[in-house]
Amino acid sequence: MGRRGRRSTNMAFTQVSASSSGVQNGGRHETSTPPDIWVVFRALRDARSAFGLKPGHIQTLQALLSFLRPGHGDTVFASNQEICRRIGGIDERTLRRHIDRFVDLGMIVRQDSPNRKRYRVSSRDGQVLSFGLSLSPLLQRAGEFLSAATEQEDARRDQIFMRKQILVGLAHIESIDAGSIFADCVRRTLRRKLTAIEYRALVEQVTNQLRQMSTVVDVVISAELPVNDGQIVRHLSKSEKETNESESAQKDLLPTVPALTAVCAEAAAFAADPLRTWEDVERHAQNLAPMMGIHPGTFHEASKRVGPKRTAAAVFILLQLGARVRNYAAYFHSITLGKRAKGFRPAAMLQRLSASAYASV
């Protein structure tokens, strides 16, 4: 029998058809070809969280499997001391806890001898008594472990995909609002290990935030104001083309300070001192911007891009619009740094605000 085992060249393990006592019923060994034990091990390793196993448990199982030899069955006869040494020097108490865990999960069966020693004896007619740690349940549940590993891998890929979705969405949000508090909070959340449910919730939140910001950016203010506003916009656009952005057209972009403060009463009400010059307006707008959720960096960049006066006027006008703008930061970015920057005419917008105020009286 021993020579036959040594002559075996494949990785199939001899299956012992025995009762719980470990006695073989036949006069010959019944050999089958089970799944590769290391394939089963890797599947269980990858799906260990589904069974409540920790890396230490997997390390112990790997050591146990290393004692098996082709053709010599699926029972480990090594002593606890030898197993501990092969694992890397863990204490015997930890080893017993790990083995107990596998026994509780039905992955290992103890076949104890009367003196608690692990050994194997055989009679001359081929009957075998094996006392040790039987790993046969591990092979019998191979399909379960392989399925669990597949599900785990599918879940991992889904989570990676959702994470990329979230990161792409955050990039869009930050392109509209460079200092988005929402984006910062989501990025902090992504530092933790999240479940699939938490990832799906984040995807939904980011999608909703983008939808709201898109509504703000794409809103045409004339839709909320008098009908003739569209004619004013078309007239200004035509005027700009005709004058080719001459000095007179550039001056028409800005209202006077008295006109700005008169129409934008909300912003003026927050001023501690009278706003008489553009310097006063710019300084006050810089103080108002953070209160409206506009990041100082975004405000500074807008000042460089479209000028400090247009930037200040934008803050005043947005505050006056009030609830008609869902997200001040997004709208501010759109009309100063975004796709609506070229069409932003503070003077024209102020006229429409004034007309709207008269119409509502």
C-alpha positions in Angstrom: 0.0 0.0 0.0 2.8 2.4 0.9 4.5 1.8 -2.4 1.4 2.5 -4.3 1.0 5.8 -2.5 4.6 6.7 -3.3 4.1 5.8 -6.9 1.1 8.2 -7.2 2.0 11.1 -9.4 -1.1 13.2 -9.4 -2.5 15.5 -6.7 -5.6 13.3 -6.1 -6.0 12.3 -2.5 -7.1 8.8 -1.4 -10.7 8.9 -0.2 -11.2 6.7 2.8 -14.7 5.1 2.8 -15.0 4.6 6.5 -17.3 5.1 9.4 -16.8 7.8 12.0 -14.4 5.5 13.7 -12.1 5.8 10.7 -12.1 2.0 9.8 -12.1 1.2 6.1 -14.8 -1.3 5.0 -13.2 -2.8 2.0 -10.0 -4.7 1.4 -8.8 -2.2 -1.1 -8.4 1.6 -1.2 -11.1 3.4 -3.2 -9.3 6.2 -5.0 -11.1 9.1 -6.7 -10.1 12.4 -8.1 -11.5 15.3 -6.0 -11.0 18.9 -6.8 -7.4 20.2 -6.4 -7.2 20.9 -2.7 -5.2 24.1 -3.3 -7.9 25.4 -5.6 -10.4 24.9 -2.8 -8.1 26.5 -0.4 -7.7 29.6 -2.6 -11.4 29.9 -3.0 -12.0 29.7 0.8 -9.1 32.2 1.3 -10.8 34.7 -1.0 -14.2 34.2 0.5 -13.1 34.0 4.1 -15.1 37.0 5.3 -18.3 35.2 4.2 -17.5 32.4 6.7 -16.2 34.7 9.5 -12.6 33.6 9.0 -9.6 35.8 9.6 -6.1 35.8 8.0 -4.8 33.8 11.0 -7.3 31.0 10.3 -6.3 30.8 6.7 -2.6 30.7 7.6 -3.4 27.7 9.9 -5.4 25.9 7.2 -2.6 26.4 4.7 -0.1 24.8 7.2 -2.5 21.9 7.7 -2.9 21.3 4.0 0.9 21.3 3.6 1.1 18.0 5.6 -1.1 16.1 3.2 0.6 13.9 0.7 -0.8 12.5 -2.6 -2.2 9.1 -2.1 -2.2 9.2 1.7 -5.7 10.4 2.4 -7.0 13.7 3.7 -6.1 13.4 7.4 -3.4 15.4 9.1 -1.4 13.4 11.7 1.2 16.0 12.6 1.3 17.1 16.3 0.2 20.5 17.4 3.9 21.4 18.1 4.9 20.5 14.5 1.9 22.4 13.1 2.8 25.5 15.2 6.4 25.3 13.9 5.2 25.2 10.3 2.8 28.1 10.7 5.7 30.2 11.9 5.8 29.8 15.7 2.3 30.6 16.9 1.4 29.4 20.4 -0.5 26.1 20.8 -3.4 27.8 22.4 -4.0 29.9 19.3 -3.7 26.8 17.1 -6.4 25.1 19.2 -8.7 28.0 18.8 -8.2 28.1 15.0 -8.9 24.3 14.8 -12.0 24.7 17.0 -13.2 27.4 14.6 -12.9 25.1 11.6 -14.6 22.3 13.5 -17.5 24.6 14.4 -17.8 25.6 10.7 -17.9 21.9 9.6 -14.7 22.2 7.6 -12.5 19.8 9.8 -13.5 16.7 11.7 -11.5 15.5 14.7 -10.9 11.7 14.8 -9.4 11.3 18.2 -7.6 8.2 19.4 -8.0 7.0 23.0 -4.7 8.6 24.0 -5.4 11.8 21.9 -2.4 11.0 19.7 -2.6 11.3 15.9 -1.5 8.3 13.9 -2.6 5.8 11.3 -2.4 2.0 11.4 -3.4 -0.6 8.9 -4.0 -4.4 9.0 -2.5 -6.9 6.6 -5.9 -7.2 4.8 -5.9 -3.4 4.1 -8.2 -2.1 6.8 -7.1 1.3 8.1 -7.6 3.2 11.3 -6.8 7.0 11.0 -6.7 9.3 14.0 -6.1 13.0 13.4 -7.6 16.0 11.8 -9.7 15.0 8.8 -10.0 17.7 6.0 -12.5 15.6 4.0 -15.4 18.1 4.7 -13.3 20.8 3.1 -13.2 18.8 -0.2 -16.9 17.8 0.1 -17.9 21.5 0.2 -15.6 22.6 -2.6 -18.6 23.8 -4.7 -19.8 26.0 -1.9 -16.4 27.7 -1.4 -15.9 28.2 -5.2 -19.4 29.8 -5.5 -18.7 32.0 -2.5 -15.4 33.1 -4.0 -17.1 33.9 -7.3 -19.7 36.0 -5.6 -17.1 37.8 -3.6 -15.1 38.6 -6.7 -18.3 39.9 -8.5 -19.1 42.1 -5.5 -15.5 43.4 -5.5 -15.7 44.3 -9.1 -19.1 46.0 -8.6 -17.7 48.0 -5.8 -14.6 49.1 -7.8 -17.0 50.2 -10.6 -19.2 52.1 -8.3 -16.2 53.8 -6.7 -15.1 54.9 -10.1 -18.6 56.2 -10.8 -18.4 58.2 -7.6 -15.0 59.7 -8.3 -16.0 60.7 -11.8 -19.1 62.4 -10.4 -17.1 64.2 -7.8 -14.7 65.5 -10.5 -17.7 67.0 -12.3 -19.0 68.5 -9.1 -15.6 70.1 -8.3 -15.3 71.4 -11.8 -18.4 73.4 -11.1 -17.7 74.2 -7.4 -14.0 73.9 -6.6 -14.6 74.1 -2.9 -17.6 71.8 -2.7 -18.3 70.7 0.9 -20.4 67.8 -0.4 -17.5 66.5 -2.5 -15.1 66.8 0.4 -17.5 64.8 2.7 -17.9 62.1 0.1 -14.1 61.8 -0.4 -13.7 61.4 3.4 -16.3 58.7 3.4 -14.4 56.9 0.6 -11.4 56.5 2.8 -13.3 53.9 4.9 -14.0 50.4 3.8 -17.5 50.5 2.5 -20.1 47.8 1.8 -21.9 47.5 -1.5 -25.0 49.0 0.0 -23.0 52.1 1.2 -21.4 52.4 -2.3 -24.9 52.3 -3.9 -26.1 55.0 -1.5 -23.1 57.2 -2.4 -23.7 56.8 -6.1 -27.3 57.9 -5.6 -26.3 60.9 -3.6 -23.7 62.0 -6.1 -26.1 61.5 -8.9 -28.7 63.6 -7.2 -26.2 66.3 -6.4 -25.1 66.4 -10.1 -28.7 66.6 -11.2 -29.3 69.6 -8.9 -26.2 71.3 -10.0 -27.0 70.7 -13.7 -30.4 72.2 -13.1 -28.8 75.3 -11.5 -26.2 75.7 -14.2 -28.6 75.2 -17.1 -31.4 77.4 -15.8 -32.3 80.3 -18.0 -33.1 83.2 -15.7 -35.5 84.7 -18.2 -37.8 81.8 -17.6 -38.5 83.2 -14.1 -38.7 86.8 -15.1 -40.8 88.9 -17.6 -41.3 87.7 -21.2 -39.3 90.6 -22.8 -36.1 89.4 -21.0 -35.3 87.1 -23.9 -35.4 90.1 -26.3 -32.9 92.0 -24.0 -30.5 89.0 -24.0 -30.7 88.7 -27.8 -30.2 92.5 -28.2 -27.2 92.4 -25.9 -25.7 89.5 -27.8 -26.3 91.2 -31.2 -24.8 94.4 -29.8 -21.7 92.6 -28.6 -21.1 91.1 -32.0 -21.6 94.5 -33.7 -19.2 96.4 -31.5 -16.7 93.5 -31.3 -16.3 94.0 -27.6 -15.4 97.6 -27.8 -14.9 99.8 -24.8 -18.5 100.9 -24.8 -19.7 97.3 -24.8 -17.4 96.4 -21.9 -18.7 99.3 -19.9 -22.3 98.1 -20.5 -21.4 94.9 -18.7 -21.3 96.6 -15.4 -24.0 98.7 -13.6 -23.2 101.6 -11.5 -22.6 101.1 -7.8 -25.8 103.0 -6.8 -27.8 100.8 -9.2 -26.2 97.6 -7.9 -26.9 98.4 -4.3 -30.4 99.7 -4.9 -31.5 96.5 -6.7 -29.5 94.1 -4.6 -30.9 95.2 -1.3 -30.2 91.8 0.3 -26.4 92.1 -0.1 -26.4 95.8 0.8 -28.3 95.0 4.0 -25.3 92.9 5.3 -22.9 95.8 4.9 -21.7 97.5 8.1 -20.8 100.7 6.2 -22.3 102.4 3.1 -21.2 101.0 -0.2 -20.1 104.0 -2.2 -17.3 102.7 -4.5 -16.5 99.5 -6.3 -13.7 98.9 -3.8 -16.4 98.8 -1.1 -18.5 96.5 -3.2 -15.6 94.1 -4.0 -14.6 94.0 -0.3 -18.1 93.3 0.8 -18.6 90.6 -1.9 -15.4 88.9 -0.7 -16.9 88.7 2.8 -20.3 87.4 1.5 -19.0 84.7 -0.7 -18.0 82.2 2.0 -21.3 82.7 3.7 -23.0 81.6 0.4 -20.8 78.5 0.1 -18.5 80.0 -2.5 -14.9 78.9 -1.8 -12.4 81.7 -1.4 -10.2 80.0 -4.0 -13.0 80.0 -6.5 -13.8 83.7 -5.8 -10.1 84.6 -6.3 -9.9 82.7 -9.6 -13.1 84.4 -10.8 -11.7 87.8 -10.0 -8.6 87.1 -12.1 -10.7 85.6 -14.9 -13.6 88.1 -15.4 -12.4 90.9 -13.2 -13.1 91.9 -9.5 -16.1 94.1 -10.4 -18.0 91.5 -12.4 -17.1 88.9 -9.7 -18.5 91.1 -6.9 -21.6 91.9 -9.0 -22.2 88.2 -9.5 -22.2 87.7 -5.7 -24.6 90.5 -5.1 -27.0 89.4 -7.9 -27.0 85.7 -6.7 -27.8 86.7 -3.2 -30.7 88.8 -4.5 -32.0 85.9 -6.5 -32.4 84.0 -3.2 -34.4 80.8 -3.4 -34.5 80.8 -7.2 -30.9 79.5 -7.1 -30.5 76.1 -5.5 -26.7 76.2 -5.2 -24.9 79.5 -5.1 -21.5 78.0 -5.5 -22.5 76.1 -8.7 -24.2 79.1 -10.3 -21.3 81.4 -9.3 -18.8 79.1 -11.0 -21.0 78.8 -14.1 -21.3 82.5 -14.7 -17.7 83.4 -13.8 -15.6 80.5 -14.7 -17.9 78.1 -16.5 -19.7 77.9 -19.8 -21.9 80.9 -19.1 -19.1 83.3 -18.2 -18.9 84.9 -21.7 -22.6 85.6 -21.6 -22.7 87.0 -18.1 -23.9 90.6 -18.2 -24.3 92.1 -14.7 -26.0 95.2 -16.0 -28.5 93.3 -18.1 -29.2 90.9 -15.3 -29.7 93.8 -12.9 -32.2 95.3 -15.3 -34.2 92.1 -15.3 -34.1 91.8 -11.5 -35.4 95.4 -11.3 -38.2 94.7 -13.9 -39.1 91.6 -12.0 -39.4 93.5 -8.7 -41.7 96.1 -10.4 -43.8 93.4 -12.0 -44.4 91.7 -8.6 -45.5 94.9 -6.9 
